Amino acid sequence: MLRVILLLIFGVVSFNGCSFYRIDSKDMSTDLFPPKDTADKVVYLEKVDKPYIVIGLVNLSTQRRSPRDEVVARMRQEAAILGGDAITELVCDNAPVQVHYTAKVIVLK
């Protein structure tokens, strides 16, 4: 638990910048998966060609001008906290001022 809190604090401090980001996640699994040490251990996959389990969802809202690679990096950080191996099925919902992203957090079998 302390490890998760430290990862959250590190994520907030390291990603605190000029752009506005609101990120949250929803755990959808009854199984426990240990958090990853770093977001580098979580990948973004447009297509998944291996069996997997969906363990959660990550939601992110940001300003329209935010670069997509930065959005994916922040979502990978949140997925690492959940213990995911990857994020996939990234959906973008464009609104006039903000953009809302959703992605599935998965664990590969």
C-alpha positions as CSV (number, residue, x, y, z in Angstrom):
1,M,0.0,0.0,0.0
2,L,2.8,2.4,0.9
3,R,4.4,1.6,-2.5
4,V,1.2,2.6,-4.3
5,I,1.0,5.8,-2.4
6,L,4.6,6.6,-3.2
7,L,4.0,5.9,-6.9
8,L,1.0,8.2,-6.9
9,I,3.0,11.0,-5.2
10,F,5.9,10.6,-7.6
11,G,3.5,10.6,-10.6
12,V,1.7,13.8,-9.4
13,V,5.0,15.6,-8.7
14,S,6.8,14.5,-11.9
15,F,4.0,15.2,-14.2
16,N,2.9,18.5,-12.7
17,G,3.2,21.0,-15.5
18,C,1.5,23.8,-17.3
19,S,-1.2,21.7,-18.9
20,F,-4.3,20.6,-17.0
21,Y,-4.8,16.8,-16.7
22,R,-7.4,15.0,-14.7
23,I,-6.8,11.3,-14.6
24,D,-8.6,8.5,-12.7
25,S,-8.9,4.7,-13.0
26,K,-11.4,2.0,-12.2
27,D,-10.2,-1.4,-11.0
28,M,-12.5,-4.0,-12.7
29,S,-10.8,-7.2,-11.5
30,T,-11.2,-9.2,-8.3
31,D,-7.6,-10.4,-8.6
32,L,-4.8,-8.4,-7.2
33,F,-1.9,-7.4,-9.5
34,P,1.2,-5.9,-8.1
35,P,2.0,-2.3,-9.3
36,K,4.8,-1.9,-11.8
37,D,7.9,-0.1,-10.7
38,T,7.7,2.3,-13.6
39,A,5.4,3.2,-16.5
40,D,8.1,2.0,-18.9
41,K,6.9,-1.6,-18.1
42,V,3.5,-0.7,-19.5
43,V,3.0,-0.4,-23.3
44,Y,0.3,1.0,-25.5
45,L,-1.0,-1.6,-28.0
46,E,-3.4,-0.5,-30.7
47,K,-4.1,-4.2,-31.5
48,V,-3.7,-7.1,-29.1
49,D,-2.9,-10.4,-30.7
50,K,-2.4,-12.4,-27.5
51,P,-5.0,-13.5,-24.9
52,Y,-5.5,-11.0,-22.1
53,I,-7.6,-10.0,-19.1
54,V,-9.1,-6.5,-18.7
55,I,-8.3,-5.4,-15.2
56,G,-9.4,-1.8,-15.3
57,L,-10.2,1.4,-17.2
58,V,-8.2,4.6,-17.3
59,N,-9.9,8.0,-17.9
60,L,-8.1,11.2,-18.7
61,S,-9.4,14.7,-19.4
62,T,-7.1,17.4,-20.7
63,Q,-6.9,20.5,-22.8
64,R,-7.3,20.2,-26.6
65,R,-3.7,21.2,-27.2
66,S,-2.1,18.4,-25.1
67,P,0.1,16.1,-27.3
68,R,-1.2,12.6,-27.7
69,D,2.1,11.0,-26.7
70,E,2.0,12.8,-23.4
71,V,-1.6,11.6,-22.9
72,V,-0.5,8.0,-23.5
73,A,2.4,8.4,-21.1
74,R,0.1,9.6,-18.3
75,M,-2.3,6.8,-19.0
76,R,0.6,4.3,-18.9
77,Q,1.6,5.7,-15.5
78,E,-1.9,5.1,-14.1
79,A,-2.0,1.6,-15.6
80,A,1.3,0.8,-13.9
81,I,-0.3,1.6,-10.6
82,L,-3.1,-0.9,-11.4
83,G,-0.5,-3.5,-12.3
84,G,-1.3,-3.7,-16.0
85,D,1.0,-4.8,-18.8
86,A,-0.6,-2.6,-21.4
87,I,-3.3,-0.1,-22.3
88,T,-5.4,-0.6,-25.4
89,E,-8.6,0.5,-27.1
90,L,-7.8,4.2,-26.6
91,V,-11.0,6.2,-27.3
92,C,-11.0,9.9,-27.8
93,D,-14.1,12.0,-27.2
94,N,-13.5,15.5,-28.5
95,A,-15.4,18.3,-26.7
96,P,-15.1,22.0,-27.5
97,V,-12.5,22.8,-24.8
98,Q,-11.5,19.5,-23.3
99,V,-10.7,16.1,-24.7
100,H,-11.6,13.0,-22.8
101,Y,-9.7,9.7,-23.3
102,T,-10.5,6.2,-22.1
103,A,-8.4,3.1,-22.4
104,K,-8.6,-0.4,-21.1
105,V,-5.9,-1.7,-18.8
106,I,-4.9,-5.3,-19.6
107,V,-2.7,-8.1,-18.3
108,L,-1.4,-10.4,-20.9
109,K,-1.8,-14.1,-20.3
